Amino acid sequence: MSAETRWGIVGPGRIAENVVRDFPHVPGARVTAVGSRSLDRARDFADRHGVPTAYGSYAELVADPDVDVLYLATPHPQHHAVALQAIAAGKSLLVEKAFTATLAGSQEVVDAARAAGVFVMEAMWTRFQPAVVRLRELIADGAVGEVRSVQADLGVAREFDPADRLFAKELGGGALLDLGVYVVSFAQMLLGDPDTVRATGSTFPTGVDAEAALLLGWADGRSATLQTSLRNALPGQARVFGTTGWVDVLPASTTRRRSCCTAQVPTPRRSPSRPPAPATATRSARCTRACWPGGPSPPSCRWPTPSP
């Protein structure tokens, strides 16, 4: 097995353009191939980013013996099928959010990965942001006591365009799969899986959700109130309430482009985030390198399951 991690990019879209630029910051990792349903698109991506090999199909990339890990950045509805092909080929996977377009699809991918002993991870890059890392440290240290409630929002104002993937149902469009996954993942990170889910919202003319407000509930009384929108901008902030105080995770726009968190307790004290670090996509790639078979010892890329 190669001493370096050799990556393949599945789907040379907007997200992949951003992620591939971070690979020079990941020690021991190198992008060696890219695959697209269009060979011209794959070659264009490869030429611009110095990727040695371009394929005109996902199947060719999956079959490449010189690729160890695949970064799956196709539209959500394609994740399920490509992930299953990659797992069958023994390829480790970093799957862009949303993991798949359906619960059943996600479960099938997880079951297949476990059965095959293949590493698969959702690229939920926000969990690697320095402010969120600091938040977990504060909570683990008992800075605000037991976490009882979470509030979070994320929204952008996008002009309706039926030709754009964001507004196409068949391409997994809508606020929930594009933005809502972040706030739901944030709540699950701190509280675990909810016992009840209530939602209200509206849709665009194409049928995809334009906005949603979610109330997640737990049997012991814990809760999360979450908002997401493609119809209007939201601050992009979160507040975590504990039995002895709370933590504010402030949006980058209010902190000179760096998100931070502040713990408020009976004797208020500020807990700034750590110094600037490489992009959080880099951290996801580092974690993937550490966790795939043959990689070094894993860093803190797994989080304990919250206890009730």
N, C-alpha and C positions, 0 to 999 in steps of 0.2 A: 504494500500500500504506500502511496506517495506520502512524503513527509509534509507536503503542503496540502491545503484543502483546495481542490479544483472545483470551481463553481460554474454552473450553467444557468443562463437566464431564460426562463420560459415566458415569452411575451414581451417584446421591446416597446412597451407603452410609456405613459407619462411617469408612473411610479418607478419603473425600472430605470428610467433616465436619471432620476435622483439618486437611487440606491447605488447604481454602478459607480458613481463618482466617489463614493465613500470607501470603496475597496482598497485604495492605496493606504488607508489608515488601519487596515486589519492585518496584523502580522500573520504571515504564513498562509494567506488566502489569495487566490488569483482567479479572475474570471477567464475561462478558457473557451467558452462556447455560448452561443445565443441561438434560440429557435423561435420561429414565427411561422404562421400559416402562409406568409408571403416571404419568399426568399429575398426579394429586393429589400423589404423592410429589415430583415435580419442582417443583410450585408451592409446596409446603410448604418445600422446601429453598431455593428462590429467595426466598421471603418472609423466611425467617430470616436469610439471608446477603446480602440486598440485590442479588440477581442479576436483571437486567432481564427476561430471557426464559426461559420454561420450556417444554419440549417433552415430549409424551407418547410419543415414540419416539426411538431412537438415530438412525434414518435422517434425521429432520427436523433434528436437531442437526448431523449430518455435512454436510447440504446447506446449512446457514446460511452465506451469503457474508460475514457480519460476524464470523465466528470464524476465527482464524488457526491456533490450536493447540488440540488436544484433550488433556485429562487423562483417561485411560481407567482407571476404577476399578470396573469391573464384576467379578463373580467370574471366576476364571482361565479357565474353559472358554469364556467369551464373548469373551475378548481377541482371539483369532485372527480371527473373522469381522468384528468391528467394526473392528479395525485395517486389514484389507484394504479395507473400505469407505472408511475415512478416507483411506488412501493413494491410492485411486482418485480421490478427490475433491480430492487435493492438499493435505490437511491434515497439518501436522506433529503428532507424537504424543509424549506422555510417558505410557508404559504402566506401570501399577502392577505390582509383582512379584506373583506370578511372571509373566514376560513372556507366555508362553502355557502351556497345560497339557501340551503335548507338544513334543518336539524337532522333529518334522516341521512342526508349526504355527509354531514360532519361525523355522525356516529359511525357510518360505514368506513370512512377514512381512518378514524381513530382505531376501530376494531381491526382493520387490515394492517395498520402499522404495528399494533401490539402483537398480532399473530405472527407477523414477519420479523419482528425485532428490529424495525426500522425507525430511526429518529424522525419525528415530524413535529413542527412547531409553527404556531401562528405568528406572523410578523407584527405583533402588537407593540410597536416601537415606543409608544408612550410609557410603557412600564419601565423603560430604560432611561427616561429623562432624569437628570440629576435631581430635580425637585421631587419627583415621585419616589426615587430611591431614598431621598431624605425623609419623605413622608413615612415610608415604611419603617425607617429607623426610629423615627419619633414614636410611632405607635408601638413598635416592639419594645422600646424603652419605657413604655407606660406614661408618656408625656401628657396624654389626655385621658387616661384610664381606659375603660372598655369602650370600643367603638359601638355606637348604637344607631347612628343614622348618617347618611351620605346625601349631599346635594351636588349635582354636576350638570353642566350644560355645554353644548357645542353646536354652533350653527353658523352658516354663511348665507349671504343673499346671492342667489344664482338666478339669472334671467332664464325663464323657461325656454328650452330649445328641444323639441321632440327628436332632433337628430343626434343630440348629445347622449352618451351612455348613461349619464346621471338620471335621465328622465325616461329611459327605455326599460320597461318591465322585463323583457326577454334578456337583457344584459345585466340584470341585477341592480337596476337603478333605484333611487329613493334615498331619503334621509337616513333611515334606520341602518341599512347595510353600508352606507358610505361614511356616515358620521356617528350614528347612534351606537355603533359597536364600541366606540371609544368610551362613552360614558357608562355603558352597561358593563364593559370589561373592568372599568375602574371600580364600580360598585362591587362586582364579584370578587375582585382582588382583595377587598377589605372585609366583605361580609359573607362570601360564599354564594352558593346557588340559592335563589329565593324560592319560597314556597308558593307565593302568589304573584301574579303580574296583571296589572290593569293599565290600559292605554287609551288615549284619545288623540285625535289629530285630524289632518286633512290630506287630500290627494291632489295631484296635478291632473290635467286632462288625459294623460296617458295611463293613469291608474296607479302610478307609483306614489308612495307617501311623500308629502311635501314637508310635514312637520309632525312631531309626536311628543306627547308628555307621558312619561311612564311613572307608575308607582309600584315599586317592588316591595314585597312584604315577606317577613320571616315569622315563623310560628311563635317565637319568643318576644315579638313586638318590635324587632329592629326593622328599619325601613330605608328605602332610597328613593328620592325624587329626582328624576332625570328629564332633561329636555334636549331635543335635537331638531334642526331645521335646515332646509335648503331654501326656505322662503324668506327668512330674515336672519340677520346676523345676531349672534349671542356672544356674551363675553368670553366663553371658553374658560370658565373657572370652576373650582370645586371647593366644597367645605365638608369637613369630616368632623362629626360631633361625637365626643366621648363623654363618659360619666364625670370627668373632672375638667373638661375644657374642650377646645376644638382646634382644628388646623385648617387654615385657608391655603389653598393652592391657587396662586394668582396667575392670570393669563400673561403671556409674554408681552402683550401690548401695553401693559401697565408697569412693566419692570425692565424697560429698555431692551426688549427682545429676548429676555431671559426669564423663564418662569421660575418662581420661587415658592417656598411654603413658609408660613408663619404660624407658630403654635401660640394659642391664647389660653392661659390658665389663670387661676385666681390671682397669682402674681405674674402679670404678663411678661413674657420674654419672647424675643424674636430669634428665629432659627433660620438663617439664610441658607439658600442652596449652596452646593459645592461649586468650586470654580468651574469655568467653562470646560467642556470636554468634547471629544470628537462627536460628530452627529450621532443621534440615537439609532439610526439605521446601522451604523458601524457596530454599536453595542449588540444589536440583534445578531449580526453576522458573527461577532466574536463568541457569543453564547452558542450559536449553532455549531461553530467550529469546535467548541469545547465539549459539546454533548453528542456529536455524531461518533459512531464507533471508530476508535483509533485516534481520536482527538485528545488533547490534554485534559487535566482534571477540570470539571465544570466549575465556573464561577457562580455567583449568586444569581442564577437565571431561573431558579424555581422558588416559589413562595409557599410558605406553610398554609395549609387549608385553615381558614378562620374557624375558630371554635365558637359555638353559640354562647 
